[in-house]
Amino acid sequence: MAEPIRLGLLIEDPEDVREFEENMRNPKATKEQVEFIREAIRVYKTHPF
């Protein structure tokens, strides 16, 4: 039987840790990403399962 994949994250540089934690608390999205998500929602609503 296959074993589950164990994911882990190791960040050693203190500045990288600070940046990662800030991004987790306050994620940012580009205008293109927001538009992509809006389009995906629109498509989903017009073609439900």
C-alpha positions in Angstrom: 0.0 0.0 0.0 1.2 3.5 -0.8 2.3 5.8 2.0 0.9 9.3 2.3 3.1 12.1 1.2 4.4 14.1 4.2 4.8 17.8 3.4 7.1 20.0 5.3 8.4 23.5 5.1 11.8 24.6 6.4 12.8 28.2 6.3 16.1 29.1 8.0 16.7 32.8 7.1 14.9 35.0 9.7 14.0 37.6 7.0 12.4 34.8 4.9 10.4 33.6 8.0 9.2 37.1 8.6 8.1 37.6 5.0 6.4 34.2 4.9 4.4 34.9 8.1 3.4 38.4 6.8 2.2 36.9 3.5 0.2 34.3 5.4 -1.5 37.0 7.6 -2.0 39.4 4.8 -2.1 37.7 1.4 -1.9 40.0 -1.7 -3.4 39.3 -5.1 -2.7 41.0 -8.4 -5.5 42.5 -10.5 -5.0 39.6 -13.0 -5.4 37.1 -10.2 -8.6 38.7 -8.9 -10.0 38.9 -12.4 -9.2 35.2 -13.0 -11.0 34.2 -9.8 -14.0 36.3 -10.8 -14.1 34.7 -14.2 -13.8 31.2 -12.6 -16.8 32.0 -10.2 -18.8 33.3 -13.2 -18.1 30.1 -15.2 -19.0 27.9 -12.2 -22.3 29.7 -11.6 -23.3 29.3 -15.2 -22.3 25.7 -15.5 -23.2 24.0 -12.1 -22.7 20.3 -11.6 
